[in-house]
Amino acid sequence: MHEIEQQQLVRNLFDAAVAAADPIKLVSQHLPAEPKATIHVVGAGKASASMALAIEQAWPNANINGLVITPYGSLMPTTKIKLIEARHPVPDEQGLAASEKILTLATQLGSEDTLLCLISGGGSALMSMPAGTVTLAEKQQINKALLSSGAAIDEMNCVRKHLSAIKGGRLAMAAYPAKVITLAVSDVPGDDFSVIASGPTVRDDTTAAQALALLNRYNIKLPDSVDALLSKTSSSAQMSDELWANTEAHMIATPQQSLEAAAKLAKSYGYQPLILGDAIEGEARDVAKVMAAMTKQVCQYKQPVPAPVALISGGETTVTLRNKGGRGGRNGEFLLSFANEIGDNPRVTALACDTDGIDGSEDNAGAIWDSSVAKTANDKSLNSRTYLDNNDAYSFFEACGALVKTGPTFTNVNDFRVILID
């Protein structure tokens, strides 16, 4: 019974983290007074639909039009802003067609107009419009290779910007001389506007040469069109200071805010919360080993503080695929590696979930590990190391009945991990 109670507790902490990043509650805090003139709204990302709905609720009498791209299965009941579903994390034709419409809308704006851009994690794949002679199929090929390479999110977005006709500040360039206002939900380490959804409306200083070097570093085979495009040595969008003076950007939700919300709740439950970082990166299985070592230190030596403790962290780890037949995302991979290190320790309950509700491309947000899950795995003769070797965390935790399924949360502030130590 003890384990069940702790499982509910870590779920409550995860729910608190997600609630702290709910755009419906946050968008209105960053908006000016309801505009009298028509407001043009565009955007893309896992939180974009809820952000669009929040705009309509905050400005019920405003003349609003626009288009926002959201992942399949993530529609909200907007009435003025059109929502189009597209594929994530690999782009599709729906996203391409919608991106073309967004760019066309932007180019038609004048100096008296305002473009409100709603950006969140996932927007880079959803708002996909290849540059030059690069085809969508070629961009899909590069995207898939990056996702399985172990590349960090800022590295992937550097490449995506330079293969795009709309990202890396190019949407803002198309909208000039209209005023551009960006509202963003951060899913990236460091909360860098230029990395979130590959920064379609903000200044970017990366170069095509950097993107090419990254692809070569990860040994990704390049189509001729991509090689030719990236052989240029220019920044994403070399635009004047005058243009950037006509833009502004506001961060409405960050991973740190969500970690602090979970920490506050953990404290109310009697646990000393330790936030280990909101921008932790690296191979998921290696980060898990470090977290497991910290957990053992608390259990054995009461350092850095004695139990009961809640170790809380965020960020975005990566997974280098060793077996393409496995299922699962980086949170499942983290937790499976953590389980290998901790075993059936009855003092430890851990959860690792993606705040968007989708770990990788599966139907779960993540999973939970404790001694009861360990017992189930042992009773079913499930070898966690074998599953980890096969990048098959989903199958392991599914068999243990330990998957966390929330469905789309309509927000995204990246990974959330909590380890309770009694």
N, C-alpha and C positions, 0 to 999 in steps of 0.2 A: 504493500500500500504506500510505503514511503516513496518508492520510485515513481509511482503514478502522480503523487502530489508534486514532486520535483519536476516531472515532465510538464505538468500544467503550468508550473511557475515559469519555466523557460519559455513556454508558449506565450504566457502573458507578457514577458519582457520583450519578446519579438513583436507582439501586437502593439505594444507601447511605442516601439521604435518606428513601426510603419505608420501609426497614427500621427506621430510627430511630424511626418513628412506628407501629410494629406493635403494636396493642393486645394481642395474645396475649402479648407479652413484657412489656408495661407495666402492665396492669390490676392484677395481683397485688401490685405494689409500693405500691398505694394503697388496699388493702383491709385492714380490721381482721381479727381472728381469725374463723374460721368461726362463723357465728351458730348458736345453738341453736334460736331461734325462726324461724318462717317468714319468708323475705325476699321481698318483692314487687319484681319488676324490670320496668321499662318503659323505653322509649327509642325513638330514631329517628335515622337518619343513615347515611352511607356507611360508617362504622366500627362501626355498632351491632351488626351480626351477629357480627363478630369479638370485640367487647367482651362480648357475651352468652356466647359460647363460652368466653372467658377466665374469666368469672365461674364457670361450671360446672366448669371445670378447677381453679380455685383453691379451690372449696368443693365437693368431690365428694360429701360426705355431708350437705350442707345441704338443708333443705326449701325449694326455690326454685320460685316460680311467677311468671308474668308474660307480657308481650307486647312485642315489639320490632318496629319497622317498618324495613325495609331496601329499597333499590332493587331492581327486577327484575334477576335474574341474580346476586344477591349473597348467596345463602343459605349458611349454615354448618351443620355437623352438631350442632346443639344438641338436647338430649333433654328438658330441663325448661322452658326458656323458648321460647315459641312465636314463630316468626318469620313475619311477613307481608310480602309484597312489594307495593310500591306504586310509583307513577310519580314520576320526578324529571326535570327541574326543575319541571314543571307538575303540580300535584296531580291525583289521580283518585279515583274512588269507593272503591277499595280502601283508600287512605290515610285517607279520611274515615271509613269503617266501623271501621278499626283504631283511629283516634284516639278515636272515641266509646267504644270498649271500654276504652281506656286511662283516659279520664276517669272512666268508670263505676267501674273498679277503684279509682281514687284516692279517690273519694267514699265508698267503703265501708270505708276504713281508720279505725282508732281510735288513741288516744294510745299504745297499746302496740306499734303497728306501725311498720315501717320501709319506706319506698319508695326503692328505688335506681334512679336515672334515668341512663341511658346516652345521652349526647348528642354528636353530631358534625355536621360540615358536611353539608348536604343534608336535615337533620332538619326544617327549616322547611317545605319543600314536602311531605315525606313525612307529617309529623304535621299534617295540614290539617283544621281544623274551623271553618268560618265562624261568625262571631258575628252576633247579631241576625237580621235577615231576609235577610242576604247569602247567595246560593246558591253552590254549588260552581262552577257555570259562570261566575258573575260573578267569583269569586275567581280562576279560571283565566284569565279575560280580563285582569284586572289584573296577574296574575303574568307573563303573556306580554308585556304592554306594558312592564313594568318591565325584563324581561330584555333587551329590544331598545332600551331608552331610553338606555343608558349610565349608569344610576344605580349608585352604589357599593353594596357589600353591606350596609353599615350602614343606608343609606337604604332599600333594599329590605326589610330586616328590620324597620325601624321601621313601615313600612306593613303588613307581614304580621302583626305583633303586634296591631295595632288592628283587623284584620279577623278575628281569631281568638278562639275561645272557650277555647283551651287554652294558647296561647303568652303571652309577656309576663308570666310569673309565675303565670298562672291555674291551671296544673297543681298547683303548690305550694299554692295557695289551696284547691283541691278536696281535696287530701290532708290538710290540717290537721284535727286536731292530730297526725297521724302525723309521725314524723321523716323528713325528706327528705334524701337524700345524692345529690349529682350528680357523676358522673365525665364529664369532657369531653375531646374531642380538638379542638383549636382549628384552625379554617380561616379565621380572620378577623384582619385587621390589629389589633394591640393586644391580642389574646387576651382580649377582653371576654366574660365569661360571658353577659351579657345579649344579646349579638349572635349567639353560636353557636346555630344552630337557633332563633333568635328567643327564646332564654331562657325556656323553659316553667317552670322551677323557681327562677328567681332574680329579685331585685328589679329593676324597670325604672322609669326616670324619664321616659321619653318620653311625649308627649301625642298625643291624637288630632288636635289642631290641627296638630302638626308633620307627622304623616302626611298630612293633607289638603294642607298647603302643598307637600310633596314631590311629590305627584301632580300638583298644579297646575303646579309648576315644570317638570315633564317633559311637560306638555300631554297628560296621559292622561285620556281621556274616562271619566267616572264614571257607573255605573248609579245610579239614585235611591237604592237601598238602601245603597250605599256612601257616598254623599254624606250621607245622613241619619245613618248610624252615626258617621261621622267629624266631624260637626258638633258632637259633644259635645267638651268641653274637659276631659278627665280623663286621668290617667296610666293606663298599661296595667293596673295592678292595685294600687290603694291599700290596702295591707295593713299590719297592725300590726307594730311591732317585735317583739312576742311571737312572731308567726309566723316571722319571719326568723331569730330566735334559735334556732328549731327546725330550721333548714336548714344544710347545709354543702356546699361545692363544691370539687372537686379537679381540676386540670388535669393530665392524664396525658401529653399530647403537644402540642408546639407547633411552628410553622414554624421558629423559631430553632434548636431542637434538631436538626431535620433538616438545616438549613443547616450547622450546626457539624459534623455527621457527614460531610457531603460535603466540607467544607473539610479535615477531618482526612485523608480519603482522598486528596484532591487533593495535599496536601502530601507524602504518601508517594510519589506519582508524580513528585515533583520540581517541582510548580507552587506558586508563592506564592499562597495563597488570599486573596482580598479579598471579605469578605461586605459587600455594598452595602446590605443592608437586608432585613428579614423582613416588612415591611408596606408594600411599594411599591404604590401605587394610581395610577389615571389611565387614559386611553385607551391600549389596548395598543400601537397603532401609534406613539403619541407617546413612550411609555416606551422603545420599541425604538430610536427615534432618539437618545435620550439615552444609552442603553447603547452604541449604535454609535459615538457621539462619544467615549465613554470608551475604547472599543476602539481607535479610531484614535489617540488620545492616547498610549496605551501603545505602539502600533506605531511611531509617528513620533518621539515625544519621550521614550519610556521613563518616562513619568509616569502615575500617582503612583509606580509601581515598574517596573523593567524586566521583560521577559518572561524566562522562562515564567510566565504569570499565569493564574489561574482566577478570573474575576469571577462571583460567586455571589449570587443574590438570590431573594427570595420575595415573597409578597403576593398581591393579587388585582386584576388590571387589569380594565378593562371594554371592551366593544365596542359602539359605536353603529352599528346596522345601516344601511347605505346601499343595500344590494341584498338583498332577502329571498330571492333565489334561490340565494345562495351557501351553502356548507357550511363548517363549521369552528368552533372555539372561540377563546377569547382567547389561548391559547398559540400556536396556529397563526398567528393574526393578528399577534401580537408577532414571531414568527420571520420571517414574510414581509416585514414592514416592516423588520426588521433586515437581511434579505437584500438589500433594495433599497438600503440604505445601504452595506453592506460589499462586496457583489459577490462576486467570485471570489478574494478575498484568501487565499492558500494558508497563511497563518499562523493563520487563525481557524477554529475549530470551535465551533458553538453548539447547544445543546439547550434547548427550552422545553416543559415537560410539566406536566400536572396530576397531583398525587400520588395522586388517587383512581383514575387510570387512564382517565378519560373527559374529553376536552377538549370542553366544550360538551355536545352531545348525540350526538356521533359515537362511533365504535368505537376511536378512537385516544387515547392520552394526550397526544400532541403530535407534535413532529417534530424533525429534525436538519438543520443547514445547514453546509456546508463547500464547498471548491472543487470537489470531485467532484460534489456535488449541483448546484452552479452550472453545471458543464459539461453535466450531463444536461439541465438546463433549457434551456440554450443549444442543445444538439443537437436538442431537440424543439421549439424555437422557442416556448417558454413565456414569456410576458411577465408577470413577477412583479407589475409595477405594475397591470396590468389585473386580475389575480386579486385583488390587494389592494383595488382600487376596488370589486370585486364581493363583498367579504367572503367570498372563496372559497379560503381557504388550504388546506382539506382537499384539494380537487381538484388544486391545484398540487403539494402535497407527495406526494400519491398518485401522480401522473404521474411524479414524480421518484424514486419508490421510497424516500422519506425519512420516511415516517410511523413513529412509535413506537407499537406496540401491545402492551399488557401485559394487557388485560382488567382487571376490577375488582381493586383492590389491598386492599380491605377496610380502608382507612384514608383520611384526608383532612386534610392540613395545607397545602392550597392549592397555588399554583403553585410550580414549581421551575425556575429558569433558571441555566444555566452557560455561560460563554463562555471557551473556552481560547484563549490567545494564545501562540504559540511564538516 
